[in-house]
Amino acid sequence: MSMEKEWFTEWFDSPYYHMLYQDRDEREAQLFLDNLTRHFHFSPDTKVVDLACGKGRHAIYLNALGFDVTGIDLSAQSIACATQFANTRLRFEVGDLRNLRFENAFDVALNLFTSFGYFQSNEENLQVIKQMNRSIKPGGYLLIDFMNAPLVIRDLVEHESKTIDGIQFKITRWVENGFIYKRINFTDTNREFEFTEKVQSLTKKDFELLFASCSFNLVNVFGDYTFNSYKESTSPRLIMVAKRYA
């Protein structure tokens, strides 16, 4: 692990992160989760882990549907917010995806809404996939919902401005050395802020290589939250379902 402070440790704990992304479509997310539970044939006994769960909105919804859910996130503030909704079948804890404490514990592991590829190297990606594999039971499933990087790069909006709660967020995007960057600049209470998101532009082929190295079979690839087939040229998402075989 790099000794340099990683961009997500500060940004995801910032109130401005949640302010900027407050307009996420809850109905779309719930439709996706409904489709997901049907696809996996969830039963009341299904144990689910939501890896990089944020404030727990997806874990909370899955629990409301009747499932046993554990949410893991690196952000202590997000987990503190999520924990107020905890119950005997819904729990949250702080954790790093590169070092999970679970072994053969879950039937399904979820990694949703581009919560992968934040690290500097492919070795760390491999470490995360290995940890995910170890956390689920043999025969269990991993679902990773990632951006469709080729389409994102093709349609990249280089400059954008958003005003939210009286704060003007100036956003700059670019691609460099296998990463998609988003720089966010704004001023609040006479203080200037700058954060930079940095996500690897991973493709379906990149994930196939990771899965093959970690006892996973890639069994389905979808291109959107209604589970239509993935097409690199048009699909908004890259949603992969892999099965642990050992």
N, C-alpha and C positions, 0 to 999 in steps of 0.2 A: 504494500500500500504506500502511495506517495505521502511524504511528510508535508507536502504543500497542502494548505487548507482546500478542501474540495468544495466546488461552487455550490452544491446542493445543501451542504450542512448549514449554511447561513441563510440562503434564499428561501428554502422550504420552511424555516422557522420564522420567517419575516411575516408580519401582518400584511405587507404589501403584496406578497405572493397570492394570498387568499383573496385580496381585494381585486387583483388583476384578473383572476380566473373565476370570479364569483358567478359569471354568467353561463357556466357549464350546464348543458341540457340534462336535467334530472330525469325527465320522461324518457329520453333516449337511453340513458344509463340503465334505468329500470327495465326497459324493453329488452336491452341486451342481456341483463341478468336473468330475466324470465326465459329468454331463448336459451341461455346457457344452462339453466337448471333442467330444462326439457332435454337438451342435447345430451347431458351427462346422466340423465335419468336419476337425478338426486332422490334419495330416500330420507326419511327423518333421521336415520343413523349416519348419513354422510357427514364426514368431518372435512371442513374447508379451511384453508389458510389463505388470507389475502395479504400478499407480500408487497410492501410499499403501499400501505392502505391509506396514507394521509390521515384525514380526520375521521375516516371510517364510514363514509357514506355508503359504499358498496357492501361492506361487512354488515352494517346495520340493516340494510334492506334485505340481504340474504337471511339474516337472523329472523327478521320479521316474517319471512316466508316459512320459517320453522326449522332452519338448519343450524348446526353447531359450527360456529365460526371463530377463528382466531385472526386478529389483525396485527401485522408487524410493520413498524415504520421507524426510520432513523430519527425522525423529528420528535423530540420529547414534548414540544408544545402541541403538536398534532395529536399525539397519543393521549396527553392530558385532556384534550378536548373530547376525544373519542370515548375515553373511559367512563364519562358520565352516563353513557348508554349501556354499559356492561351489565351482564346478567350471568346466570349459571351456564348459559350456552352461547355467550358472546363475551370474549375477553380481548384485551389489547395489551401490547407490550412494545417497548423500544427494542429495536434490533437492527443489525446490519446484515444485508442479504449475503454478504461475503462470509458471514460467520454465524449461521443459525444454530440454535441449540437442539433442534428436533431431529428425531430419527424414526422413520417408519410410522409417522404420527397421523398423517392425513390421507384422505381419499383423493382430494383434489387440491391443487395449488393454483392460485390465480395471481397474475402479474398484469395489472390493467392500466390502460390509458398511458402508454409509452413511459413506463417506469423501469426501463432497462436501458443499457447503453450509456449510463452516466459516467462510467469510469474511463480511465485513460488508456487501458490496454485490453487486448483480447484475452490475456491471461486472467484478468479479473472477471471478464465475462464468463470464462470457463469455470472459474471458481464459484460464481453465483449459480450457474446451471448445476454444478455438482452438489451444491448445498440444497438447491431445490429438489434434486433427485433424492438425496438422502432423507429429506423431510417427509416425502410421501411414501406410501406403502407400495411394495411391488404390485404391479397391475394398476396403480393409480395414475392419475392424469395431471398434466401441467398445461395450463392455458396462458399464453403470452399474447397480449394485445399491444401491438407496436404500430407506429406510423408506417405508412407505405413510403419509404424513404425516396425511391426514384421519382414518385409523383410529387412529393413535397419539394424536392430539389427542382424539378421541372417548373413548378408553379410558385416558386418562392417569391413572397412579397418582401422586397428589400427594406422598405421604409413604411412605417405605419404609426399613427398617433391615436391614442384612446384617452378620453377624459372620464374618470370614474371617481365619484364622491369628491369632485372638485380638484382632483390631481390629474395632471396631464402626463400620461406615460408615452414616451417616445421610444419606439421599438425599431431596431435595426437587425436584419438577418443576413447571414452569409454562410457559405460553405468553404471549409478549409481543412485539408489533410484528413479527410474521412469523417469530419464532424460537421454537424449543422449547428450554427451558433445563433443565439438571440440575445442581443444586448438591450437592456431596459434602463432608460434614464428618466428621472423625474425629480421634482423639487417638492418638498413638504415641510411646512413650518420653517421656511427660509434655509433649509438644509438640502443639499444636493445628494442624490443617491444614484448608484449604478450597480446593477447586477447583470451577470452574463450566464445564460443557460448554454449548455454544451452537451449535445447528444450524438452518439455515434450514428452514422448513416448506414445502419446494418440492413442487409437485404435478406430475402428468403434463403438464398444460398448460404449466407453467413450463419444463419440459425441452423440450417441443416447440418453444417459441419460441427457446430456446438453440440447439437443433440446426439449426433453419431459418436461423439467422444465421451458421452456421459450416460450410456445405457438408456437412451430414449429412442423410441420410434415415432417419427412424425406421422400422425394418422389423418389429420385434417388441416386444411388451410382455407380460411375464409377472408373475405374482403370488406366486410362491413358488419354492423351490429345486428342485422337480420340474417346473418350467416349465409349470404350469397357467396359463390365461389370467388376466389382471389384472382384478380387480373392486374398485373403490374402497371399497365398503362392507364387504368381507370379506377381501381379500388381505393377508397379513402383510407382503409386500414389494412394491416397485415396481422391476422389473428390466427395463431398456430396452436393446435392441440397435439401434444406429444404424450405417449404412454410409456411409463417406466416398465422395462422388461427384466430388470435384475436389481 
